[in-house]
Amino acid sequence: MEYLAEFDGLKLREVTEQDYPQLEEWIAADPAHASLFEPDFFLGREVDRTGQLAPDPRATCYALDDDQGTVFYIRLSRAARVHMQFPPARETQGQVRRTAIALVKGMAFLEVALSRAGAAEWIFSTESTGLKKISERALGFTESKTEMIRPITRLDGPEKPLQALQLASEKGVQ
């Protein structure tokens, strides 16, 4: 078997068709994830716009093995974390409309570039009920209660993987 990397007693490899039965078994036995995934998801496939199962070039899928076998599967997808700042609230209908139109058009324009760059989703945080409403109604966003989010630690030096995680923990990143 060919491994992409070996570190700390672990081996990283690409997921193959031979992993399908184990993925199927693990997902079916996992009540916390059974409704979220299908085995094909971890093989880098999704249902396309025509309803057919097709490779998703935006995903990268791996298995992490040790001397006892596969420890877990991971699928990496690129996401665009969006941060926006709007002007102070003005209760005029004109300002609300102006902002809504610019938001819809601006995000539609940026989505083309993000799609071409391989991003699979947008993510943003807000406590604004108005922004949540327009994001759901006009932009197709859904509010998630199943995600855990942590920024990736910026590494400018020769840190090793466990040192990077330790740095993140020391900074209070949970």
Beta strands, then each sheet from edge to edge (+ up, - down):
strand 1: 5-7
strand 2: 10-14
strand 3: 45-47
strand 4: 53-55
strand 5: 59-66
strand 6: 69-81
strand 7: 119-123
sheet 1: 1+ 2- 5+ 6- 7-
sheet 2: 3+ 4-
end
